[in-house]
């Protein structure tokens, strides 16, 4: 499969060399197909009860490695911010 970003870059370069301006669509395609670094995030909020709610997102090409990293971050954050009932997660309810 050809590299779409490279094809659009060549097309824009040809237009510029011919003294023309790349179209808005060309520029939008160029922006949409550029390489972006993966981003990860950790978000912490407090709910009405005062408990910290966590959201961990990890971008990694290997989903199992992403899961391992996410679990490690989540476990470390949950230990740092335990629930008000003293647990490090949702309390277990015995049936």
C-alpha positions as CSV (number, residue, x, y, z in Angstrom):
1,X,0.0,0.0,0.0
2,X,1.5,3.4,-1.0
3,X,2.2,6.0,1.7
4,X,-0.7,8.4,1.3
5,X,1.2,11.2,3.0
6,X,4.1,10.9,0.6
7,X,1.8,10.9,-2.4
8,X,0.0,14.0,-1.3
9,X,3.3,15.7,-0.4
10,X,4.6,15.0,-4.0
11,X,1.3,16.3,-5.4
12,X,1.6,19.5,-3.4
13,X,5.3,19.9,-4.4
14,X,4.4,19.5,-8.1
15,X,1.7,22.2,-7.8
16,X,4.1,24.5,-6.1
17,X,6.8,23.8,-8.8
18,X,4.2,24.7,-11.5
19,X,3.5,28.0,-9.8
20,X,0.2,26.9,-8.4
21,X,-1.0,26.8,-4.8
22,X,-2.1,23.4,-3.2
23,X,-5.8,23.2,-2.8
24,X,-7.4,23.4,0.7
25,X,-8.3,19.7,0.3
26,X,-4.6,18.8,-0.4
27,X,-3.6,20.6,2.7
28,X,-6.3,19.0,4.8
29,X,-5.3,15.5,3.5
30,X,-1.6,16.4,4.3
31,X,-2.5,17.3,7.8
32,X,-4.8,14.2,8.3
33,X,-2.2,11.7,7.1
34,X,0.9,13.1,9.0
35,X,2.5,10.8,11.5
36,X,1.6,11.6,15.1
37,X,3.3,10.4,18.2
38,X,1.1,8.2,20.3
39,X,-0.1,9.9,23.4
40,X,-0.9,8.5,26.9
41,X,-2.8,10.1,29.7
42,X,-3.8,9.7,33.4
43,X,-6.8,11.6,34.5
44,X,-7.8,12.0,38.2
45,X,-11.1,13.5,39.4
46,X,-13.0,13.4,42.7
47,X,-16.6,12.3,42.8
48,X,-19.3,13.7,45.1
49,X,-18.2,11.3,47.9
50,X,-14.7,12.5,47.7
51,X,-13.2,9.4,46.2
52,X,-10.6,9.7,43.5
53,X,-11.7,8.4,40.2
54,X,-9.0,7.3,37.8
55,X,-8.8,7.0,34.0
56,X,-5.6,5.6,32.5
57,X,-5.1,5.5,28.7
58,X,-1.9,4.1,27.2
59,X,-1.0,4.1,23.5
60,X,1.2,1.2,22.6
61,X,1.4,-0.9,19.4
62,X,1.3,-4.1,21.5
63,X,-2.1,-4.4,23.3
64,X,-0.7,-6.8,25.9
65,X,2.1,-4.4,26.8
66,X,-0.4,-1.5,26.9
67,X,-2.5,-3.6,29.3
68,X,0.5,-4.3,31.5
69,X,1.5,-0.6,31.6
70,X,-2.1,0.5,32.3
71,X,-2.5,-2.0,35.1
72,X,0.7,-0.9,36.8
73,X,-0.2,2.7,36.6
74,X,-3.8,2.1,37.8
75,X,-2.6,-0.1,40.7
76,X,0.0,2.4,41.8
77,X,-2.6,5.3,41.7
78,X,-5.3,3.3,43.4
79,X,-2.9,2.5,46.3
80,X,-2.0,6.2,46.5
81,X,-5.7,7.3,46.5
82,X,-7.7,4.5,48.3
83,X,-11.4,4.7,48.5
84,X,-13.0,6.3,51.7
85,X,-14.0,2.8,52.9
86,X,-10.3,1.9,53.0
87,X,-10.4,-0.4,50.0
88,X,-8.2,0.0,46.9
89,X,-11.1,-0.5,44.6
90,X,-14.8,-1.3,44.5
91,X,-15.7,-3.1,47.7
92,X,-16.4,-6.8,47.3
93,X,-20.0,-7.8,48.0
94,X,-20.5,-11.4,49.1
95,X,-23.6,-12.9,47.6
